[in-house]
């Protein structure tokens, strides 16, 4: 690898993560580990797009809140955007909480969500649209990223659940990775479906009536699920195949 190319790769890596003083998921370690899925993730994150217009005209919602796993949201957002898609971060409004709960949110939470790397706080990401504004008619697909805290909070937002159900019922790619499937559980769209998730919550999918498969990516109709950050490329590629198939079908009609 030439010096300019290597420097560009290091710079891109630094944009995706910083040094960690607490237990975390390291993007650097993920993409340099000797595993087939790790190599797929490295290519997904760092290879330039062969077709920058592949997804031009497509609108994709990444539905999340504070505690979203950084590599999953940044990796998906960048890959889709670099191929022409319009990507929105869709999140609940923070709102007001009963003072007896003792909750405190910095003002920035009104307009941004805080990404994490396992247990480490990462960067702030701007909210493009709130869940009480999001409509299935406005998007072609939805992605529910993980991070344990994010979907655990998101599944309590009635607007997020209604949005996810509407996307699924409209036949649009409805996708989740890692812990993001918790939102699908609460949206009650998993019963009788084949699905996967991060290993420790696969039992939750079973309890919701899903047939759980321990595979990198499981596709059942327009329901697409994956297990772990290194499965992100397969999740996004499955989503893209459905988006392009719909485009071809519309053109044929």
Secondary structure, 3 states (H helix, E strand, C coil): CCHHHHHHHHHHHHHHCCCCCCCCCCHHHHHHCCCHHHHHHHHHHHCCCCCCCCCCCCEEEEECCCCEEHHHHHHHHHHHHHCCCEEEEEECCCCCCCHHHCCCCCHHHHCEEEEEECCEEEEEEECCEECCCCCHHHCCEEEECCCHHHHHHHCCCHHHHHHHHHHHHCCCEEEEECCCHHHHHHHCCCCCCEECCCHHHHHHHHHCCCEECCCCEEEECCEEEECCHHHHHHHHHHHHHHHHHHHHHHHHC
